[in-house]
Amino acid sequence: MSISITPTKHLEKVYALPLRTYDEPNSEPDDDPLGGLVDTILSKSTSDINSDRAYQRLIATFQA
């Protein structure tokens, strides 16, 4: 059974607020779910710069 929910005018306004500042989110998959998982785990423990470096070194080490 499918339920259709129509957003209220209030919810439409609330959704529009961040779009004016941040634009529409881009959530296209990159066809690398394992890489996304590893990158997420690395980013939890350190800054973006360091997690990106660690991820790139990990890829370089195991691609050879």
NORURLIN-V753707 format. One record per backbone hydrogen bond with DSSP energy under -0.5 kcal/mol. CO is the residue of the C=O (numbers start at 0). NH is the residue of the N-H. E is the energy in kcal/mol with one decimal. If there is no record, write none. Layout:
co;nh;e
CO;NH;E
CO;NH;E
This chain:
co;nh;e
2;4;-0.5
3;5;-0.5
4;6;-0.6
7;11;-2.0
8;12;-2.0
9;13;-2.3
10;14;-2.4
11;15;-1.7
12;16;-1.4
13;17;-0.7
14;18;-0.9
15;19;-1.6
16;19;-0.6
16;20;-0.8
17;21;-3.6
18;22;-1.7
24;26;-0.7
31;35;-2.3
32;36;-2.1
33;37;-2.6
34;38;-2.6
35;39;-2.1
36;40;-2.3
37;41;-2.5
38;42;-2.4
39;43;-1.1
40;44;-0.7
41;44;-0.9
41;45;-0.7
46;50;-2.6
47;51;-2.4
48;52;-2.1
49;53;-2.6
50;54;-2.5
51;55;-2.4
52;56;-2.4
53;57;-2.3
54;58;-2.4
55;59;-2.5
56;60;-2.4
57;61;-1.9
58;62;-1.5
59;63;-0.7
